[in-house]
Amino acid sequence: MENNDLSFNSKLTVFHSVSRSILCYGAQIWGGVVHLEVEKLFRFAIKKLFRLPNYTSTTFIHLETKIAPMFIFTLKLHHDYIIKVLSLPDNLIMGMLALHTIRNKLFWFKDIIDLINKYSLNVDSCIHNLDKWPDILKNIRRHLTVKMTEEFTVEISKSKLNLGKELSFELGESHNLYSDMKLYKIRWLMKSRGEEINLNYKFYKTIDLNCSLCNTEEPEDIVHFLAKCTSLSHFWLRFFHKATLDFVIPKSLQWLYGKIGSQFGPLSNSFNFQTLT
Ligand SMILES: [Zn+2]
C-alpha cells in the first residue's frame, strides 16, 4: 500500500479483494440495510493510505475517491440472493417463505420499501411483479447511487470547509484518484483539497489560529497557506513565476479545486512537488 508507483486503482483492487470476502460474509442476508461498522473499514483505509486526519469527513472521502459506500455492494449481494430465492420452485420452503414475506411486507421486503421511500427513488411501482424484479432491483441501486452522490455534494457544500462550495469532484479522465500520480503527490493534493493540511486554523479551534510565519495576523487557513502568506511567496516565484499571486478566491485556486479544465493544470505539467521537499 505504501508503494509510491502503484496506482490507486491497483491498491483499491487489492483492498476490495481482501476486505470484501471477510467483511461481506453473509451479506446476502444482512446487506439490505446500512451498517456503520461495515462502512468504517474503507474510510479507515483511505485515511491511513493518504495520511488524512481522523476528522476527515465521510462525504469528502467518498466524493474524492468516487467510491460508493460499501452498502451499494452489499445491497447487490442481497438483491442477487433474493432473485435467486424467488426463482426457486414454489413448493420449496425458501420460495414459499419469500413470497409470504412479500405479501405481508415483512423483513427484507420492508427494507426495500423503506429504502425507496427514504431516498424517494424513482423506480417501477410494479414491485409485486416478480418477473420484473431483476430490473427493478438494479434500478433501485442505480438511483440510490445517484441520490447518495447528490446528498454528499449538498452536504459538503454546507460543511465547515472554507472552500467546500468551490470543490469540483468532476476531474475528468485524470481522476480516480488523480490518475498515475505518485502516492506522495496524491496525499498533498487530497489534503489541500480537503483542507486537511496541519495548519494553525482548524474549524474546531478558537485560539492560536493566526499564521506564525508572517506578520499579517491572518488565520493560517488553506487559502492563506496556498495563496496569501508572504513568507511563502518565494514558492510562487519559483513555480508560478510571480512574486505575488493574484489570489482572489475562488478564481485563483481553480486549478487546485478542479474548476478549470480537468487535469490539475499546473500540477500535472510544471508543478513539481519533489522540488518542494
Ligand atoms: Zn502567513
Residues whose N, C-alpha, C, O or C-beta is under 5 A from the ligand:
A	BS01	ZN	C211 L213 C214 C229 T230
